[in-house]
Amino acid sequence: MSTPKGPTLAVLPAAKNEASGAAQILQPSGWPAPKGYANGMAADGRIVVTGGVIGWDSQGRLPAGFAAQVRQTLSNISAILAEADARPEHLVRLTWYVVDMEEYLANLRELGQIYREIFGAHYPAMALVQVVRLVEKTARVEIEATAVVPR
């Protein structure tokens, strides 16, 4: 029987001084460190899942501009998490759907600042997908979130 070849896996704590059961970052050894996301996460606890969240405000209005919609979308996700007694550091996965990849790339610096203002320096596993359109025609971004709240 042969031994499988490939990278070994490092399991890193997501943050120092977190309670037992905190999410862990999965980083195969030898892989370059990701910037602004994790390759994988492991966690044990109560799962909190959002639907596709867009940047509507409490009156159902979308702000003008991509970055403004991202800000409101992340704020909306944070509010949903709070309803489940979850916090941004409990996030283990985000899936971003954007209607224009170039618009996303052109706003990276501002998006990073907005992200850190709302979620801090916690970077879960993430995926970014360009789509033809979203259900709400004027929405520029939709994000799904998964969090795991430690027991």
MIDOSE-1310 file (N, C-alpha, C; in nm, 2 decimals, decimal comma, always signed):
residues 151
mstp	+0,08/-0,12/+0,00/+0,00/+0,00/+0,00/+0,09/+0,12/+0,00; +0,06/+0,22/-0,09/+0,14/+0,34/-0,10/+0,09/+0,45/-0,01; +0,17/+0,54/+0,03/+0,13/+0,65/+0,11/+0,09/+0,76/+0,02; -0,03/+0,83/+0,05/-0,07/+0,94/-0,03/+0,03/+1,05/-0,03
kgpt	+0,05/+1,11/-0,15/+0,14/+1,23/-0,16/+0,06/+1,35/-0,17; +0,12/+1,46/-0,12/+0,05/+1,59/-0,13/+0,09/+1,67/+0,00; +0,04/+1,79/+0,01/+0,07/+1,88/+0,12/+0,01/+1,82/+0,25; +0,08/+1,84/+0,36/+0,03/+1,81/+0,49/-0,06/+1,93/+0,53
lavl	-0,14/+1,91/+0,63/-0,24/+2,01/+0,66/-0,20/+2,07/+0,80; -0,20/+2,20/+0,81/-0,18/+2,27/+0,93/-0,31/+2,32/+0,98; -0,34/+2,30/+1,11/-0,46/+2,36/+1,17/-0,42/+2,47/+1,26; -0,46/+2,59/+1,23/-0,42/+2,70/+1,31/-0,54/+2,76/+1,38
paak	-0,52/+2,81/+1,51/-0,64/+2,87/+1,58/-0,67/+3,00/+1,50; -0,80/+3,03/+1,50/-0,85/+3,15/+1,43/-0,80/+3,28/+1,49; -0,80/+3,28/+1,62/-0,76/+3,40/+1,70/-0,71/+3,35/+1,84; -0,62/+3,43/+1,89/-0,57/+3,40/+2,03/-0,67/+3,42/+2,13
neas	-0,66/+3,35/+2,24/-0,75/+3,36/+2,36/-0,90/+3,34/+2,33; -0,93/+3,27/+2,23/-1,08/+3,24/+2,21/-1,11/+3,12/+2,29; -1,24/+3,11/+2,32/-1,28/+3,00/+2,40/-1,27/+2,87/+2,32; -1,26/+2,76/+2,40/-1,25/+2,63/+2,33/-1,37/+2,61/+2,24
gaaq	-1,34/+2,55/+2,12/-1,45/+2,53/+2,03/-1,44/+2,64/+1,92; -1,35/+2,73/+1,93/-1,34/+2,84/+1,83/-1,30/+2,78/+1,69; -1,34/+2,85/+1,59/-1,31/+2,81/+1,45/-1,16/+2,80/+1,44; -1,11/+2,71/+1,36/-0,97/+2,69/+1,32/-0,95/+2,71/+1,18
ilqp	-0,84/+2,78/+1,14/-0,81/+2,80/+1,00/-0,73/+2,67/+0,95; -0,77/+2,62/+0,84/-0,70/+2,51/+0,77/-0,61/+2,56/+0,66; -0,48/+2,54/+0,68/-0,39/+2,59/+0,59/-0,29/+2,48/+0,55; -0,30/+2,42/+0,44/-0,20/+2,31/+0,40/-0,06/+2,37/+0,40
sgwp	+0,03/+2,29/+0,46/+0,17/+2,34/+0,47/+0,23/+2,35/+0,33; +0,31/+2,46/+0,32/+0,38/+2,48/+0,19/+0,29/+2,56/+0,09; +0,16/+2,58/+0,12/+0,08/+2,67/+0,04/+0,11/+2,81/+0,08; +0,10/+2,90/-0,02/+0,11/+3,05/+0,01/+0,00/+3,09/+0,10
apkg	+0,03/+3,18/+0,19/-0,08/+3,23/+0,28/-0,18/+3,31/+0,20; -0,31/+3,28/+0,22/-0,41/+3,36/+0,15/-0,42/+3,50/+0,21; -0,46/+3,60/+0,13/-0,48/+3,73/+0,17/-0,63/+3,77/+0,17; -0,68/+3,79/+0,29/-0,82/+3,84/+0,30/-0,92/+3,72/+0,30
yang	-0,88/+3,60/+0,31/-0,97/+3,48/+0,32/-0,89/+3,37/+0,38; -0,95/+3,26/+0,41/-0,89/+3,13/+0,46/-0,92/+3,03/+0,35; -0,82/+2,93/+0,34/-0,85/+2,82/+0,24/-0,96/+2,73/+0,30; -0,96/+2,72/+0,43/-1,06/+2,63/+0,49/-1,08/+2,66/+0,64
maad	-1,19/+2,62/+0,70/-1,22/+2,65/+0,84/-1,27/+2,52/+0,90; -1,25/+2,49/+1,02/-1,31/+2,38/+1,10/-1,36/+2,44/+1,23; -1,48/+2,40/+1,26/-1,55/+2,45/+1,38/-1,65/+2,35/+1,44; -1,68/+2,36/+1,56/-1,77/+2,27/+1,63/-1,87/+2,36/+1,70
griv	-2,00/+2,35/+1,68/-2,10/+2,43/+1,75/-2,23/+2,44/+1,68; -2,31/+2,54/+1,71/-2,44/+2,57/+1,65/-2,42/+2,64/+1,52; -2,47/+2,59/+1,41/-2,46/+2,65/+1,28/-2,56/+2,76/+1,26; -2,52/+2,87/+1,20/-2,60/+2,98/+1,17/-2,58/+3,01/+1,02
vtgg	-2,69/+3,01/+0,94/-2,68/+3,02/+0,79/-2,77/+3,14/+0,75; -2,72/+3,22/+0,67/-2,80/+3,33/+0,61/-2,84/+3,29/+0,47; -2,94/+3,35/+0,42/-2,98/+3,34/+0,28/-2,88/+3,43/+0,20; -2,91/+3,45/+0,08/-2,84/+3,55/+0,00/-2,88/+3,69/+0,05
vigw	-2,79/+3,76/+0,10/-2,81/+3,89/+0,16/-2,77/+4,00/+0,07; -2,85/+4,10/+0,05/-2,81/+4,22/-0,03/-2,81/+4,34/+0,05; -2,78/+4,45/+0,00/-2,76/+4,58/+0,07/-2,88/+4,66/+0,09; -2,99/+4,60/+0,11/-3,11/+4,68/+0,15/-3,10/+4,74/+0,28
dsqg	-3,15/+4,86/+0,30/-3,16/+4,92/+0,43/-3,30/+4,88/+0,49; -3,33/+4,93/+0,61/-3,45/+4,89/+0,68/-3,58/+4,93/+0,61; -3,57/+5,02/+0,51/-3,68/+5,06/+0,43/-3,68/+4,99/+0,30; -3,59/+4,89/+0,27/-3,59/+4,82/+0,15/-3,53/+4,89/+0,03
rlpa	-3,44/+4,99/+0,06/-3,38/+5,07/-0,04/-3,23/+5,03/-0,05; -3,19/+5,02/-0,18/-3,04/+4,99/-0,20/-2,97/+5,12/-0,22; -2,85/+5,13/-0,16/-2,77/+5,25/-0,18/-2,71/+5,25/-0,32; -2,67/+5,37/-0,37/-2,61/+5,38/-0,50/-2,46/+5,34/-0,48
gfaa	-2,41/+5,26/-0,58/-2,26/+5,23/-0,58/-2,23/+5,10/-0,52; -2,13/+5,03/-0,57/-2,09/+4,90/-0,53/-2,04/+4,90/-0,39; -1,95/+4,98/-0,35/-1,89/+4,98/-0,22/-2,00/+5,01/-0,11; -2,09/+5,10/-0,14/-2,20/+5,13/-0,05/-2,29/+5,01/-0,03
qvrq	-2,31/+4,93/-0,14/-2,40/+4,81/-0,12/-2,32/+4,70/-0,04; -2,19/+4,69/-0,06/-2,12/+4,59/+0,01/-2,12/+4,63/+0,16; -2,10/+4,76/+0,20/-2,11/+4,80/+0,33/-2,24/+4,76/+0,40; -2,35/+4,79/+0,33/-2,48/+4,76/+0,38/-2,51/+4,61/+0,39
tlsn	-2,46/+4,54/+0,29/-2,47/+4,39/+0,29/-2,40/+4,33/+0,41; -2,28/+4,37/+0,44/-2,20/+4,32/+0,55/-2,27/+4,36/+0,68; -2,32/+4,48/+0,69/-2,39/+4,53/+0,81/-2,52/+4,44/+0,83; -2,59/+4,41/+0,72/-2,70/+4,32/+0,73/-2,67/+4,18/+0,78
isai	-2,56/+4,13/+0,73/-2,51/+4,00/+0,78/-2,48/+4,00/+0,93; -2,41/+4,11/+0,97/-2,38/+4,13/+1,11/-2,50/+4,13/+1,20; -2,61/+4,20/+1,15/-2,74/+4,21/+1,22/-2,80/+4,07/+1,23; -2,80/+3,99/+1,12/-2,86/+3,86/+1,12/-2,78/+3,77/+1,22
laea	-2,65/+3,78/+1,22/-2,57/+3,70/+1,32/-2,61/+3,74/+1,46; -2,62/+3,86/+1,49/-2,66/+3,91/+1,62/-2,79/+3,85/+1,67; -2,88/+3,83/+1,58/-3,01/+3,77/+1,61/-2,99/+3,62/+1,66; -2,88/+3,56/+1,62/-2,85/+3,42/+1,67/-2,74/+3,42/+1,78
darp	-2,72/+3,54/+1,84/-2,61/+3,55/+1,94/-2,48/+3,51/+1,88; -2,46/+3,54/+1,75/-2,33/+3,51/+1,69/-2,26/+3,64/+1,65; -2,13/+3,63/+1,64/-2,05/+3,75/+1,60/-1,97/+3,72/+1,48; -1,92/+3,83/+1,41/-1,84/+3,81/+1,29/-1,73/+3,71/+1,31
ehlv	-1,67/+3,70/+1,42/-1,56/+3,60/+1,44/-1,60/+3,46/+1,44; -1,74/+3,43/+1,44/-1,79/+3,30/+1,42/-1,81/+3,26/+1,28; -1,79/+3,35/+1,19/-1,81/+3,32/+1,04/-1,70/+3,22/+1,00; -1,75/+3,12/+0,93/-1,66/+3,02/+0,87/-1,66/+3,02/+0,72
rltw	-1,76/+3,08/+0,66/-1,77/+3,09/+0,52/-1,85/+3,20/+0,47; -1,81/+3,27/+0,36/-1,88/+3,37/+0,29/-1,87/+3,34/+0,14; -1,99/+3,35/+0,07/-1,99/+3,33/-0,07/-2,04/+3,46/-0,13; -1,96/+3,53/-0,21/-2,00/+3,66/-0,27/-2,04/+3,63/-0,41
yvvd	-2,15/+3,69/-0,45/-2,20/+3,69/-0,59/-2,20/+3,84/-0,63; -2,12/+3,87/-0,74/-2,12/+4,00/-0,79/-2,16/+4,00/-0,94; -2,22/+4,11/-0,98/-2,26/+4,12/-1,12/-2,15/+4,17/-1,21; -2,04/+4,22/-1,16/-1,93/+4,27/-1,24/-1,80/+4,25/-1,16
meey	-1,72/+4,16/-1,20/-1,59/+4,12/-1,14/-1,50/+4,24/-1,15; -1,50/+4,32/-1,26/-1,41/+4,43/-1,27/-1,45/+4,54/-1,17; -1,57/+4,56/-1,14/-1,62/+4,65/-1,04/-1,57/+4,61/-0,90; -1,57/+4,48/-0,87/-1,52/+4,43/-0,75/-1,37/+4,46/-0,74
lanl	-1,30/+4,42/-0,84/-1,15/+4,44/-0,84/-1,11/+4,58/-0,83; -1,18/+4,67/-0,89/-1,15/+4,82/-0,89/-1,18/+4,88/-0,75; -1,25/+4,81/-0,67/-1,28/+4,86/-0,53/-1,22/+4,78/-0,42; -1,12/+4,70/-0,45/-1,06/+4,61/-0,35/-1,01/+4,69/-0,22
relg	-0,94/+4,80/-0,24/-0,89/+4,87/-0,12/-1,00/+4,91/-0,03; -1,10/+4,98/-0,09/-1,21/+5,03/-0,01/-1,29/+4,91/+0,05; -1,31/+4,80/-0,03/-1,38/+4,69/+0,03/-1,31/+4,63/+0,15; -1,18/+4,62/+0,14/-1,10/+4,57/+0,26/-1,12/+4,66/+0,38
qiyr	-1,12/+4,79/+0,36/-1,15/+4,88/+0,47/-1,29/+4,86/+0,53; -1,39/+4,85/+0,44/-1,53/+4,83/+0,49/-1,54/+4,70/+0,56; -1,48/+4,59/+0,51/-1,49/+4,46/+0,57/-1,43/+4,47/+0,71; -1,31/+4,52/+0,72/-1,25/+4,53/+0,86/-1,32/+4,61/+0,95
eifg	-1,39/+4,72/+0,91/-1,47/+4,81/+1,00/-1,59/+4,73/+1,05; -1,64/+4,64/+0,97/-1,76/+4,56/+1,02/-1,73/+4,43/+1,08; -1,64/+4,35/+1,02/-1,61/+4,22/+1,06/-1,47/+4,21/+1,13; -1,39/+4,31/+1,14/-1,26/+4,30/+1,20/-1,16/+4,23/+1,11
ahyp	-1,06/+4,17/+1,17/-0,96/+4,10/+1,09/-0,98/+3,95/+1,09; -1,10/+3,91/+1,09/-1,14/+3,77/+1,08/-1,17/+3,74/+0,94; -1,10/+3,64/+0,88/-1,12/+3,61/+0,74/-1,15/+3,46/+0,72; -1,28/+3,43/+0,71/-1,32/+3,29/+0,69/-1,29/+3,24/+0,55
amal	-1,33/+3,12/+0,52/-1,32/+3,07/+0,38/-1,42/+3,15/+0,30; -1,37/+3,19/+0,18/-1,46/+3,27/+0,09/-1,45/+3,22/-0,05; -1,56/+3,25/-0,12/-1,56/+3,23/-0,27/-1,62/+3,35/-0,33; -1,58/+3,38/-0,45/-1,63/+3,50/-0,52/-1,67/+3,45/-0,66
vqvv	-1,80/+3,48/-0,69/-1,86/+3,43/-0,82/-1,92/+3,55/-0,89; -1,89/+3,56/-1,02/-1,96/+3,66/-1,10/-2,08/+3,60/-1,16; -2,19/+3,67/-1,15/-2,32/+3,62/-1,20/-2,38/+3,71/-1,31; -2,47/+3,67/-1,39/-2,53/+3,75/-1,49/-2,61/+3,86/-1,43
rlve	-2,69/+3,82/-1,33/-2,77/+3,93/-1,26/-2,82/+3,86/-1,13; -2,87/+3,95/-1,04/-2,93/+3,91/-0,92/-3,08/+3,93/-0,93; -3,15/+3,87/-0,84/-3,30/+3,88/-0,85/-3,34/+4,03/-0,84; -3,28/+4,10/-0,74/-3,31/+4,24/-0,73/-3,22/+4,31/-0,84
ktar	-3,29/+4,36/-0,94/-3,21/+4,41/-1,06/-3,10/+4,51/-1,03; -3,13/+4,60/-0,93/-3,03/+4,71/-0,91/-2,92/+4,66/-0,80; -2,93/+4,54/-0,75/-2,83/+4,49/-0,66/-2,70/+4,46/-0,73; -2,59/+4,50/-0,68/-2,46/+4,47/-0,74/-2,39/+4,36/-0,67
veie	-2,43/+4,32/-0,55/-2,36/+4,22/-0,47/-2,46/+4,14/-0,38; -2,44/+4,02/-0,37/-2,52/+3,93/-0,28/-2,43/+3,84/-0,21; -2,44/+3,82/-0,07/-2,35/+3,74/+0,00/-2,42/+3,64/+0,09; -2,38/+3,52/+0,09/-2,43/+3,42/+0,18/-2,33/+3,39/+0,29
atav	-2,37/+3,37/+0,41/-2,28/+3,36/+0,52/-2,31/+3,23/+0,60; -2,21/+3,17/+0,65/-2,22/+3,05/+0,74/-2,13/+3,08/+0,86; -2,19/+3,07/+0,98/-2,12/+3,09/+1,10/-2,14/+2,96/+1,19; -2,04/+2,94/+1,28/-2,06/+2,83/+1,38/-2,03/+2,90/+1,52
vpr	-2,13/+2,89/+1,60/-2,12/+2,95/+1,74/-2,07/+2,84/+1,83; -1,96/+2,86/+1,90/-1,91/+2,75/+1,99/-2,02/+2,72/+2,10; -2,02/+2,60/+2,14/-2,12/+2,55/+2,24/-2,07/+2,60/+2,38
